[in-house]
Amino acid sequence: MMPALGHETSALSAAPDAMPDAKAALAAMNAARAQAARVLADAAGMELYGTFHLNGQEFALPALAIREVVNLPEQITAIPLSPCYLEGIFTLRGAAIPVLNLGRIFDAAAPGVSEGQRIAILDHDGVQVGLLFDATGEVLRVRPEQRSSVQYGEHSGAAAVINGAILLDEGRRLVQVLDANALIRVENVPQVRSLAGAARSAERARFLRQAEGHKGITFRAGAMTFALPMLAVQEIIRVPEIQASVMLSALCKGWINLRGKAVGVVDFGVLLQCATPPPARKNAAS
């Protein structure tokens, strides 16, 4: 057991001829204790953040909200009628992950996905979202005094995904902190729930049992495949004669007479902006 500091001091002062090495050891021990106390005080309020770079700017997310970082997949499937900042969805170990382009959240004219980019999988409050970025950064240990926060009005929209900043290098470096809670709730972005361990297995089992009772009909529009619940489909018929309508447009094709009932006909591919364009007309001279 280490002797009390007071005893050490009195013992040294009582022996004026004590060796200088003993005094040096005592001073070193006291300095080490003071340094350890400072480290513990600094660590008490520290938070961990992971950083990444996009379009020349540096962003950070709480380390606990970052599940993993993956390479750009071979295919990201576009979602019809989605906002410009939603690049689409891709499959990661059986889960469909929506991919957000942060650059387009801030500026709709920002570039889309490009080769060499990576995706950070945000996992917060049981919801997973992929974030496009150019390069990984580092893990930061941030003290409370290095953090600042921002607040938005009630109608700030999708752009309100930054909730503060981290000042480093005596203010010469600024890292923008992303709001994980806002990112999983961006408007018109599907929410993908993540479940871990036994909870995931139980949820999957429940889903499979429910899926057995849900029947659907799939169909294609353009190059994409869709499905409708079978209960929502009354019947499937061959295309009969379509009557003209004053509402005639690229979307509305007219109406048909289905056993005495007028039924409007809509081009589903045009509605979801995924219709295959018509073949170009051949030149009459050729």
Backbone bond lengths (Angstrom), bond angles and torsions (degrees), N, CA, C in turn:
res aa  C-N    CA-C-N  psi(-1)  N-CA   C-N-CA  omega(-1)  CA-C   N-CA-C  phi
1 M - - - 1.465 - - 1.517 109.15 -
2 M 1.369 117.17 138.15 1.456 121.51 -177.95 1.519 109.48 -73.84
3 P 1.350 119.85 132.57 1.465 122.18 179.46 1.505 111.03 -67.81
4 A 1.323 115.68 157.23 1.455 120.71 -178.34 1.504 109.70 -65.83
5 L 1.348 115.58 147.01 1.448 121.42 -177.01 1.523 111.29 -61.77
6 G 1.358 115.73 -38.82 1.462 119.50 -179.67 1.507 111.68 -60.97
7 H 1.359 117.14 -39.01 1.453 121.34 179.38 1.509 110.58 -66.19
8 E 1.363 116.64 -37.93 1.447 120.17 179.86 1.512 110.40 -63.87
9 T 1.334 115.51 -43.88 1.462 120.28 -177.30 1.511 111.18 -65.60
10 S 1.346 116.84 -44.68 1.467 120.18 -178.78 1.515 110.89 -67.73
11 A 1.338 115.59 -34.00 1.454 118.45 -179.82 1.519 110.62 -66.86
12 L 1.322 116.37 -39.13 1.445 119.78 -179.45 1.521 111.90 -70.93
13 S 1.362 115.29 -39.65 1.453 118.57 -179.95 1.529 110.77 -71.06
14 A 1.341 117.10 -27.72 1.469 120.73 179.07 1.518 111.17 -76.06
15 A 1.311 116.20 -17.25 1.461 119.61 179.93 1.512 108.50 -119.75
16 P 1.337 117.16 86.67 1.454 120.22 -175.96 1.519 112.67 -62.33
17 D 1.307 117.33 -20.85 1.460 119.89 -179.40 1.524 112.25 -93.27
18 A 1.417 117.71 14.54 1.470 120.06 -178.88 1.516 109.78 -60.37
19 M 1.288 114.76 152.51 1.458 120.28 -176.45 1.529 110.28 -67.38
20 P 1.330 117.59 141.51 1.477 120.42 177.31 1.514 112.49 -59.37
21 D 1.334 117.35 -28.73 1.469 119.99 -179.30 1.523 111.04 -62.59
22 A 1.337 117.36 -35.00 1.459 120.21 -179.82 1.529 110.54 -66.60
23 K 1.345 116.83 -41.07 1.464 120.05 178.53 1.533 110.59 -65.41
24 A 1.328 115.94 -40.33 1.466 119.56 179.43 1.529 111.34 -64.34
25 A 1.365 115.32 -39.22 1.467 118.86 179.23 1.518 110.91 -65.06
26 L 1.367 116.07 -40.46 1.457 119.61 178.91 1.531 111.34 -64.28
27 A 1.344 116.93 -41.68 1.461 120.95 178.83 1.532 110.61 -63.91
28 A 1.327 116.42 -40.91 1.464 120.12 179.18 1.515 111.03 -64.84
29 M 1.337 116.90 -39.71 1.457 120.80 179.62 1.531 110.82 -65.08
30 N 1.328 116.81 -42.11 1.464 120.23 178.69 1.529 111.58 -65.05
31 A 1.353 115.80 -39.55 1.468 119.58 177.79 1.518 111.32 -64.38
32 A 1.349 116.39 -39.40 1.471 120.09 179.02 1.521 110.83 -64.88
33 R 1.335 116.39 -40.29 1.468 119.78 178.16 1.526 110.73 -63.29
34 A 1.334 116.69 -42.32 1.466 119.85 179.90 1.525 110.86 -64.93
35 Q 1.350 116.22 -40.70 1.459 119.68 178.82 1.522 110.99 -64.42
36 A 1.345 117.01 -41.81 1.464 120.10 178.57 1.516 110.95 -63.44
37 A 1.329 117.62 -38.44 1.461 120.92 178.75 1.522 110.84 -64.01
38 R 1.368 116.42 -40.22 1.467 119.60 178.59 1.524 111.28 -65.83
39 V 1.345 117.09 -41.09 1.463 120.96 179.63 1.527 110.97 -62.47
40 L 1.342 116.08 -43.99 1.462 119.89 179.61 1.522 110.95 -64.75
41 A 1.330 117.05 -38.81 1.469 119.97 179.32 1.519 111.04 -66.28
42 D 1.352 116.41 -40.48 1.462 119.57 178.90 1.523 111.76 -67.30
43 A 1.345 116.79 -39.09 1.459 120.76 -176.11 1.523 112.86 -73.78
44 A 1.316 116.94 -17.63 1.468 120.07 -174.69 1.523 112.05 -58.80
45 G 1.335 117.96 -40.16 1.461 119.64 -177.86 1.504 114.17 -109.10
46 M 1.339 118.17 14.17 1.460 120.94 -176.58 1.522 112.05 -73.54
47 E 1.345 115.24 148.90 1.462 122.38 173.83 1.517 108.88 -126.67
48 L 1.327 116.27 148.17 1.456 121.93 179.04 1.523 110.36 -98.69
49 Y 1.331 115.87 135.01 1.460 121.81 178.05 1.527 109.27 -132.69
50 G 1.327 115.71 145.89 1.454 121.65 170.61 1.515 108.97 -104.79
51 T 1.330 117.53 136.46 1.458 120.71 -176.83 1.522 111.13 -112.47
52 F 1.328 115.92 157.74 1.458 122.62 174.40 1.518 108.89 -154.10
53 H 1.333 115.95 165.03 1.455 122.00 -174.32 1.528 110.49 -115.99
54 L 1.331 116.13 141.63 1.458 122.33 177.38 1.520 108.80 -149.37
55 N 1.333 114.93 123.80 1.471 121.30 177.42 1.528 112.34 52.27
56 G 1.330 116.07 40.42 1.445 120.51 176.01 1.517 115.43 81.42
57 Q 1.318 118.60 3.83 1.457 122.24 178.86 1.529 109.93 -117.10
58 E 1.330 114.81 154.95 1.462 120.62 -177.88 1.524 109.97 -110.25
59 F 1.324 115.83 131.35 1.456 122.56 -178.93 1.529 109.03 -124.17
60 A 1.335 114.80 161.77 1.464 120.30 179.05 1.518 109.90 -139.42
61 L 1.319 114.42 150.45 1.463 123.05 174.07 1.524 108.00 -131.47
62 P 1.344 117.92 148.11 1.470 118.83 173.02 1.528 110.19 -55.04
63 A 1.327 116.63 133.13 1.462 120.16 -175.69 1.528 111.88 -57.93
64 L 1.325 117.33 -34.16 1.465 120.00 -178.99 1.523 112.06 -67.42
65 A 1.345 118.01 -18.52 1.466 120.81 -178.63 1.521 112.40 -90.61
66 I 1.339 117.34 -8.31 1.463 120.96 -178.85 1.519 108.84 -96.16
67 R 1.316 116.11 112.15 1.465 119.56 -179.45 1.521 111.11 -77.41
68 E 1.337 117.42 -47.20 1.458 121.78 -179.27 1.523 108.94 -170.19
69 V 1.328 114.96 171.16 1.464 122.03 175.63 1.520 107.47 -122.48
70 V 1.335 117.00 130.36 1.465 120.88 -176.62 1.525 109.60 -125.92
71 N 1.326 114.98 158.30 1.456 120.18 175.39 1.527 110.37 -71.64
72 L 1.312 115.18 160.88 1.459 120.20 177.77 1.529 109.04 -62.41
73 P 1.345 118.28 125.67 1.468 119.60 -178.67 1.525 111.47 -69.95
74 E 1.323 115.37 163.52 1.457 119.70 179.19 1.526 111.56 -64.86
75 Q 1.325 116.53 -31.30 1.464 119.19 -177.46 1.520 110.75 -138.42
76 I 1.324 115.66 131.39 1.458 123.24 169.58 1.529 106.48 -118.37
77 T 1.313 116.37 118.36 1.464 121.51 -174.85 1.522 110.48 -85.49
78 A 1.323 115.59 121.76 1.463 120.51 178.93 1.523 110.59 -69.01
79 I 1.332 116.65 148.01 1.458 122.87 178.37 1.528 107.99 -108.05
80 P 1.325 118.33 122.91 1.469 120.24 -179.10 1.527 112.17 -57.73
81 L 1.333 116.00 142.71 1.459 123.97 177.15 1.523 113.34 63.59
82 S 1.331 117.19 18.92 1.461 119.72 -179.33 1.531 109.74 -83.85
83 P 1.334 117.60 156.55 1.474 120.49 177.69 1.525 110.65 -67.67
84 C 1.325 116.16 162.21 1.468 120.54 -174.51 1.516 112.51 -63.69
85 Y 1.340 117.74 -26.23 1.460 119.73 -177.62 1.527 113.22 -82.88
86 L 1.321 118.30 -3.87 1.462 121.29 175.17 1.519 107.89 -99.95
87 E 1.331 117.39 104.30 1.463 121.24 -177.09 1.523 111.79 -69.68
88 G 1.321 117.64 -25.36 1.459 121.94 -178.97 1.516 109.75 141.31
89 I 1.314 116.43 -157.02 1.460 121.89 179.23 1.525 109.22 -130.94
90 F 1.333 115.65 152.84 1.459 120.57 172.65 1.524 108.36 -138.39
91 T 1.308 116.21 163.78 1.463 121.58 -175.86 1.521 109.88 -100.14
92 L 1.324 115.77 127.65 1.463 122.11 177.78 1.525 108.13 -127.42
93 R 1.318 115.99 106.36 1.464 122.34 -179.04 1.524 112.19 50.10
94 G 1.318 115.47 47.47 1.459 121.11 174.97 1.512 115.37 86.97
95 A 1.334 118.53 -4.44 1.467 121.17 179.68 1.523 109.44 -109.31
96 A 1.327 116.22 137.51 1.463 121.82 177.50 1.527 108.59 -85.15
97 I 1.326 117.15 117.50 1.461 122.33 -175.57 1.529 109.35 -109.35
98 P 1.330 118.75 120.20 1.465 120.32 173.33 1.519 110.41 -71.34
99 V 1.325 116.96 143.68 1.462 121.88 -177.42 1.525 109.27 -113.02
100 L 1.333 116.01 118.04 1.463 122.16 179.29 1.522 110.32 -96.58
101 N 1.328 115.55 135.06 1.453 121.56 172.63 1.521 107.80 -99.86
102 L 1.338 116.72 100.26 1.460 120.04 -176.28 1.520 111.86 -59.17
103 G 1.345 115.92 -36.21 1.460 118.92 -179.65 1.516 111.91 -56.79
104 R 1.324 116.98 -38.70 1.462 120.74 -178.68 1.522 112.55 -80.57
105 I 1.323 118.05 -16.05 1.461 119.60 171.75 1.528 109.28 -67.32
106 F 1.336 115.28 -39.17 1.463 119.73 -178.80 1.520 112.26 -84.83
107 D 1.340 116.90 -30.82 1.464 121.15 -177.56 1.520 108.14 -148.28
108 A 1.330 116.54 112.40 1.467 120.62 -176.64 1.519 112.47 -60.91
109 A 1.343 117.53 -21.86 1.460 120.95 -178.92 1.531 112.56 -88.89
110 A 1.319 118.18 3.57 1.469 121.05 179.98 1.525 109.93 -65.23
111 P 1.332 117.79 154.85 1.467 120.04 -178.69 1.522 112.55 -64.60
112 G 1.339 114.87 153.88 1.455 120.48 177.66 1.512 111.42 -83.29
113 V 1.327 115.38 -164.75 1.459 120.77 -177.57 1.522 109.45 -63.96
114 S 1.352 116.27 141.43 1.462 120.87 -179.53 1.518 109.63 -136.74
115 E 1.324 115.07 158.79 1.464 121.35 -177.84 1.528 110.57 -61.70
116 G 1.323 115.63 140.36 1.452 120.68 178.92 1.512 114.12 95.93
117 Q 1.335 117.39 -13.88 1.456 119.40 177.48 1.527 110.11 -73.39
118 R 1.326 116.52 165.06 1.459 122.48 177.78 1.522 109.24 -128.48
119 I 1.318 115.62 172.39 1.466 120.78 -176.83 1.524 109.03 -128.27
120 A 1.327 115.83 124.54 1.458 121.49 172.88 1.525 108.17 -92.08
121 I 1.325 116.99 126.55 1.462 121.25 -179.42 1.528 108.22 -89.69
122 L 1.317 115.34 109.59 1.459 121.83 176.99 1.522 108.58 -84.95
123 D 1.325 116.52 127.05 1.466 122.23 179.22 1.526 107.22 -126.49
124 H 1.329 115.30 101.84 1.465 119.86 -174.72 1.521 109.36 -139.70
125 D 1.315 115.78 132.54 1.463 121.08 177.68 1.528 111.60 54.91
126 G 1.339 115.46 34.01 1.463 119.98 177.17 1.512 114.60 78.75
127 V 1.354 119.00 9.02 1.461 122.57 -178.58 1.528 109.04 -119.67
128 Q 1.337 115.88 138.66 1.458 121.28 -179.26 1.526 110.80 -111.64
129 V 1.337 115.57 135.21 1.463 123.08 176.46 1.518 107.77 -140.57
130 G 1.339 116.74 140.38 1.456 121.16 175.79 1.516 110.67 -96.39
131 L 1.331 117.04 136.60 1.463 122.64 179.82 1.526 109.35 -116.84
132 L 1.333 116.68 123.27 1.458 121.72 177.62 1.529 110.38 -72.67
133 F 1.327 117.47 139.82 1.458 119.69 173.27 1.521 108.51 -153.10
134 D 1.344 115.36 167.25 1.465 120.85 -175.70 1.520 112.86 -89.58
135 A 1.330 117.41 -40.44 1.465 120.49 -175.99 1.520 109.94 -155.50
136 T 1.331 115.47 150.29 1.459 119.97 176.57 1.523 109.96 -76.20
137 G 1.339 114.69 157.43 1.454 120.24 179.04 1.506 111.36 -111.72
138 E 1.330 116.67 -110.03 1.458 121.66 -176.79 1.518 110.01 -150.42
139 V 1.323 115.69 173.86 1.458 121.49 174.22 1.528 107.88 -97.32
140 L 1.335 116.18 123.94 1.456 121.73 -177.78 1.519 110.67 -106.09
141 R 1.315 116.33 138.85 1.465 122.53 169.09 1.526 106.81 -104.01
142 V 1.314 115.87 110.68 1.462 120.73 -168.24 1.522 110.10 -111.32
143 R 1.329 115.53 128.63 1.461 121.58 175.16 1.520 109.96 -83.46
144 P 1.321 118.37 154.79 1.478 121.12 -177.43 1.526 113.39 -54.69
145 E 1.343 117.45 -38.24 1.465 119.58 -177.12 1.523 112.49 -71.45
146 Q 1.354 117.55 -12.26 1.462 120.16 177.45 1.525 112.35 -87.34
147 R 1.318 116.63 -9.60 1.461 121.97 -177.89 1.514 111.32 -97.60
148 S 1.315 115.78 143.07 1.461 122.15 168.95 1.521 107.53 -134.01
149 S 1.309 117.33 153.52 1.461 121.48 -175.89 1.526 110.07 -121.50
150 V 1.333 115.20 158.90 1.463 121.39 176.35 1.516 108.63 -128.08
151 Q 1.308 116.33 156.39 1.456 122.71 177.84 1.518 109.23 -129.01
152 Y 1.343 115.42 150.09 1.455 121.48 -178.34 1.520 110.03 -118.41
153 G 1.330 114.07 164.33 1.453 119.77 172.64 1.520 111.02 -74.82
154 E 1.311 116.41 179.09 1.463 121.22 -174.21 1.521 112.30 -70.24
155 H 1.332 118.44 -25.18 1.468 120.65 -172.88 1.531 110.42 -121.10
156 S 1.320 115.68 49.32 1.463 119.58 -177.90 1.521 112.57 -82.80
157 G 1.329 118.06 -16.67 1.451 121.57 175.63 1.514 113.40 74.71
158 A 1.366 114.84 -159.33 1.463 120.58 -173.87 1.518 112.54 -66.46
159 A 1.347 117.39 -23.89 1.467 119.62 -175.88 1.523 112.80 -68.65
160 A 1.328 118.63 -13.16 1.474 121.51 -176.47 1.524 110.89 -82.54
161 V 1.322 117.02 56.82 1.464 121.32 -178.31 1.522 111.65 -109.27
162 I 1.316 118.72 1.93 1.463 122.61 176.18 1.517 108.19 -108.39
163 N 1.318 116.46 124.20 1.469 119.24 -176.69 1.525 113.38 -113.95
164 G 1.338 117.11 11.13 1.446 117.93 176.86 1.513 112.04 167.18
165 A 1.322 114.83 -169.39 1.459 121.36 -179.53 1.519 109.51 -146.83
166 I 1.330 115.11 157.42 1.462 123.06 175.38 1.523 107.44 -117.77
167 L 1.325 116.24 125.86 1.457 121.44 178.39 1.527 109.16 -101.05
168 L 1.339 115.25 125.06 1.462 121.33 -178.77 1.527 109.64 -127.06
169 D 1.312 115.77 169.05 1.465 122.24 177.69 1.523 111.28 51.08
170 E 1.332 115.19 49.17 1.463 121.98 178.43 1.531 112.38 56.84
171 G 1.332 115.13 37.59 1.457 120.55 175.46 1.512 114.95 88.33
172 R 1.331 118.31 -2.26 1.469 119.93 -179.28 1.515 112.55 -79.89
173 R 1.310 117.59 -17.26 1.474 121.84 -179.40 1.514 109.13 -123.34
174 L 1.324 116.41 125.91 1.461 121.91 -179.76 1.526 109.34 -119.15
175 V 1.328 115.75 125.38 1.469 122.40 177.89 1.521 107.88 -113.74
176 Q 1.337 116.41 124.12 1.458 121.22 -178.79 1.534 109.93 -82.64
177 V 1.318 116.28 130.46 1.465 121.80 -176.29 1.524 109.23 -95.81
178 L 1.320 115.78 124.40 1.464 121.52 179.41 1.521 110.61 -84.81
179 D 1.315 115.27 146.48 1.464 122.21 179.85 1.523 108.77 -92.25
180 A 1.336 116.95 104.35 1.466 120.80 -178.23 1.519 111.14 -60.19
181 N 1.313 117.41 -36.89 1.461 120.75 -179.00 1.520 111.30 -65.36
182 A 1.338 117.20 -37.49 1.464 120.72 179.17 1.524 111.10 -73.98
183 L 1.328 117.85 -35.49 1.465 120.69 -176.92 1.520 112.58 -65.85
184 I 1.324 117.70 -32.35 1.468 118.76 -179.88 1.526 111.47 -82.45
185 R 1.323 116.83 -3.78 1.465 120.98 -179.08 1.526 112.54 -122.51
186 V 1.335 117.08 22.37 1.458 120.17 177.31 1.524 109.23 -63.77
187 E 1.308 116.13 137.10 1.463 121.56 -174.17 1.528 111.52 -59.81
188 N 1.328 115.80 138.01 1.464 124.48 176.03 1.529 113.45 66.24
189 V 1.334 117.26 21.94 1.460 121.19 173.88 1.525 107.96 -111.73
190 P 1.345 118.08 123.53 1.472 119.69 -177.50 1.514 111.78 -64.06
191 Q 1.320 116.19 144.59 1.456 121.96 178.39 1.525 109.47 -96.81
192 V 1.323 115.44 126.76 1.465 121.92 178.67 1.517 107.68 -111.73
193 R 1.314 116.59 115.57 1.459 121.90 -177.95 1.519 111.27 -78.99
194 S 1.325 116.93 138.97 1.458 121.87 175.28 1.515 109.14 -113.93
195 L 1.303 115.87 132.80 1.460 121.22 179.38 1.520 107.97 -126.00
196 A 1.309 117.79 142.19 1.458 121.15 -175.30 1.515 111.73 -112.79
197 G 1.330 113.93 151.22 1.457 121.64 171.71 1.514 114.04 56.36
198 A 1.328 114.76 -132.16 1.469 120.45 -176.94 1.514 111.30 -65.58
199 A 1.333 117.24 -34.03 1.460 119.76 179.89 1.519 110.15 -62.15
200 R 1.347 116.55 -39.71 1.465 119.52 178.96 1.520 111.04 -64.83
201 S 1.346 116.83 -43.13 1.464 119.99 -179.78 1.523 111.03 -64.03
202 A 1.329 116.67 -41.43 1.466 119.79 179.72 1.519 111.09 -65.65
203 E 1.326 116.38 -41.46 1.460 119.72 179.51 1.527 110.59 -65.12
204 R 1.325 116.81 -40.58 1.458 120.38 179.03 1.522 110.64 -63.31
205 A 1.320 116.95 -41.14 1.466 119.96 178.98 1.522 110.51 -62.93
206 R 1.332 116.63 -42.54 1.470 119.44 177.74 1.522 111.18 -63.57
207 F 1.338 115.27 -40.10 1.465 119.07 180.00 1.525 111.07 -62.85
208 L 1.345 116.14 -43.33 1.463 119.40 -179.28 1.525 111.22 -64.24
209 R 1.342 115.99 -38.25 1.478 118.12 177.97 1.523 110.67 -64.79
210 Q 1.328 116.54 -40.60 1.465 119.42 179.33 1.518 111.30 -68.97
211 A 1.355 115.87 -37.31 1.461 119.51 -177.63 1.516 111.93 -63.43
212 E 1.336 116.15 -30.59 1.465 119.18 179.38 1.528 111.19 -62.53
213 G 1.338 115.92 -27.37 1.464 118.58 -178.61 1.511 113.96 -93.37
214 H 1.339 118.25 -0.08 1.465 121.63 -179.63 1.519 109.21 -112.66
215 K 1.309 115.90 118.61 1.454 121.44 178.20 1.522 108.80 -106.10
216 G 1.332 115.52 146.20 1.453 119.59 -179.83 1.513 111.21 -138.89
217 I 1.312 115.12 164.10 1.460 122.36 177.05 1.521 107.32 -119.51
218 T 1.318 116.56 126.20 1.456 120.71 179.33 1.522 110.52 -98.17
219 F 1.304 115.83 151.43 1.463 121.50 177.40 1.514 108.08 -153.83
220 R 1.319 115.42 163.74 1.455 120.87 -177.77 1.520 110.45 -113.51
221 A 1.328 114.25 143.48 1.458 121.49 172.85 1.510 106.39 -135.32
222 G 1.319 117.45 114.60 1.450 119.82 -172.96 1.516 109.66 65.68
223 A 1.320 116.67 -126.89 1.467 120.81 -179.08 1.524 112.27 -102.05
224 M 1.337 117.52 10.54 1.457 120.57 -174.58 1.526 110.87 -115.99
225 T 1.327 115.39 153.57 1.461 122.22 -179.81 1.525 109.41 -112.12
226 F 1.340 116.40 135.72 1.457 122.45 -179.23 1.526 108.74 -128.63
227 A 1.319 115.29 169.84 1.461 120.74 177.63 1.518 109.52 -141.27
228 L 1.330 115.54 147.64 1.459 122.87 173.70 1.523 108.52 -126.03
229 P 1.339 117.92 142.72 1.468 119.08 174.57 1.530 110.01 -57.93
230 M 1.309 115.57 138.74 1.458 118.89 -177.04 1.524 111.81 -60.84
231 L 1.331 117.42 -32.06 1.456 120.19 179.86 1.523 112.31 -66.84
232 A 1.346 116.83 -19.01 1.460 119.91 -179.74 1.529 112.58 -88.47
233 V 1.330 117.17 -8.18 1.464 121.53 -177.86 1.527 109.42 -103.38
234 Q 1.311 116.31 117.15 1.470 119.52 -179.77 1.517 110.90 -74.99
235 E 1.324 116.54 -48.69 1.462 120.55 177.46 1.522 109.02 -167.40
236 I 1.323 116.08 167.31 1.456 122.76 176.61 1.527 107.49 -120.84
237 I 1.333 116.10 127.12 1.463 120.55 -177.18 1.519 109.90 -128.92
238 R 1.321 116.17 161.68 1.458 120.64 171.62 1.524 108.91 -71.11
239 V 1.304 115.58 154.25 1.465 119.25 -177.06 1.529 109.09 -69.97
240 P 1.355 117.17 115.04 1.465 119.89 177.76 1.530 110.32 -86.23
241 E 1.295 115.84 -167.14 1.462 119.65 175.79 1.530 108.97 -68.05
242 I 1.326 115.90 129.64 1.465 121.27 -178.75 1.523 108.71 -100.74
243 Q 1.328 115.50 124.28 1.459 121.26 -179.37 1.525 110.01 -82.99
244 A 1.338 115.05 143.76 1.463 120.05 178.84 1.522 110.18 -66.91
245 S 1.332 115.23 157.40 1.451 121.03 -179.89 1.523 108.94 -142.56
246 V 1.344 115.99 153.12 1.461 119.57 176.78 1.530 110.36 -68.10
247 M 1.327 117.06 -15.81 1.466 121.80 178.82 1.522 111.71 -92.71
248 L 1.335 116.69 12.65 1.456 121.15 -175.67 1.533 110.88 -57.40
249 S 1.352 115.92 130.40 1.462 122.51 179.76 1.511 108.16 -159.90
250 A 1.335 116.34 -176.93 1.461 119.16 176.94 1.515 111.02 -62.66
251 L 1.336 116.77 -29.48 1.458 120.71 -179.86 1.525 111.81 -85.85
252 C 1.306 117.26 -48.92 1.470 121.84 -177.89 1.523 109.76 -94.40
253 K 1.322 116.21 116.76 1.467 121.17 -176.41 1.522 113.21 -89.44
254 G 1.329 117.66 -12.23 1.463 121.55 -177.81 1.511 110.33 131.01
255 W 1.351 116.24 -147.28 1.452 119.44 178.23 1.508 110.37 -144.99
256 I 1.346 115.33 159.50 1.456 121.13 178.18 1.521 108.81 -124.09
257 N 1.325 114.81 159.13 1.461 121.92 176.56 1.526 107.79 -97.65
258 L 1.330 116.88 106.30 1.458 121.45 -179.53 1.522 108.51 -106.58
259 R 1.307 115.05 94.51 1.469 121.95 179.63 1.527 111.69 50.27
260 G 1.327 114.43 50.37 1.459 120.02 174.76 1.513 114.66 87.61
261 K 1.330 118.08 0.55 1.460 121.09 178.74 1.523 109.82 -115.73
262 A 1.333 116.58 135.28 1.459 121.34 177.62 1.533 108.88 -81.29
263 V 1.321 115.29 122.61 1.462 120.93 -178.57 1.522 108.33 -121.82
264 G 1.337 116.63 124.49 1.459 120.81 177.83 1.519 111.38 -71.53
265 V 1.321 115.16 146.42 1.460 121.51 -179.48 1.526 108.80 -115.12
266 V 1.333 115.01 121.82 1.465 121.79 -178.05 1.527 108.78 -117.51
267 D 1.327 116.07 139.11 1.463 121.09 175.67 1.529 108.15 -81.76
268 F 1.324 115.60 104.80 1.464 120.59 -174.61 1.524 111.35 -63.84
269 G 1.330 117.07 -36.59 1.452 120.44 179.20 1.516 112.28 -63.06
270 V 1.328 116.66 -39.17 1.466 120.40 177.32 1.519 109.96 -68.76
271 L 1.336 117.65 -39.61 1.459 121.99 -179.64 1.517 111.01 -57.97
272 L 1.342 116.92 -44.09 1.458 121.21 -177.26 1.523 113.00 -95.96
273 Q 1.343 115.70 9.49 1.461 121.85 176.09 1.522 112.38 56.66
274 C 1.322 116.10 40.24 1.462 119.25 178.60 1.526 111.37 -131.40
275 A 1.339 116.41 16.49 1.464 120.01 -178.19 1.519 110.58 -69.43
276 T 1.325 115.53 144.87 1.458 120.30 175.18 1.517 108.96 -72.99
277 P 1.332 118.80 126.17 1.462 119.31 -178.38 1.516 111.30 -62.82
278 P 1.345 117.78 146.08 1.462 120.11 -179.73 1.505 110.82 -65.63
279 P 1.331 117.75 150.81 1.465 120.42 179.92 1.518 110.95 -62.68
280 A 1.317 115.32 144.09 1.468 119.81 -179.89 1.519 110.02 -65.03
281 R 1.326 115.62 141.15 1.466 119.59 179.22 1.520 110.40 -72.00
282 K 1.310 114.34 138.34 1.465 119.53 178.91 1.521 109.54 -77.30
283 N 1.300 115.08 144.52 1.455 120.75 177.56 1.512 109.28 -65.51
284 A 1.339 116.29 131.57 1.464 120.23 -177.41 1.517 111.22 -59.88
285 A 1.341 116.73 -29.78 1.466 120.20 -178.31 1.507 111.21 -69.78
286 S 1.359 116.87 -25.89 1.462 119.30 179.57 1.498 111.21 -85.52
